[in-house]
Amino acid sequence: MSTNKNTSETFMHNETLINQIKPKIDDISGVEEIFKALADPTRLKIAYALTIAEELCVYDVAHIIDSSSATASHHLRLLYTMKLAKQRREGKLVFYSLDDDHVRQLVYIAMIHAKEGETDE
């Protein structure tokens, strides 16, 4: 039992629940990097574009996000390094796609959640 000294209220914490969750809390290791990568608006736009089209070349991505091919390439390379995207070479062109369906679902679910928030306002 703990006492809050500021308000003199007494409250109980759920020891069983805490013991169940606390050892698992460090399982987030590495997950923050995924969210950090997708927190950048340009990379999120690219990831979203790759949920719509299964595969895009650097030049297509650049036109979609209204940027230079160097900027698109930089962001695609970061998504690739973070294992959120994969690449395939065809001659001099490099095509990118999302690494797996989990990434697609993550972006898609975030988009749905954001749209739900818009209708509640």
Number of C-alpha atoms within 10 A of each C-alpha: 8 9 11 9 8 6 7 8 9 10 10 8 9 9 10 8 9 10 10 10 11 10 9 9 9 9 9 9 8 10 9 10 12 14 12 9 17 20 11 11 10 18 19 17 16 24 27 19 19 21 18 12 11 12 19 21 20 22 17 14 26 18 12 14 16 12 14 14 17 12 16 24 19 14 21 26 17 15 24 17 11 15 14 21 21 18 17 13 10 9 6 6 11 14 19 25 24 25 17 12 10 11 19 20 12 14 20 16 12 11 13 11 11 11 11 11 10 9 7 6 5
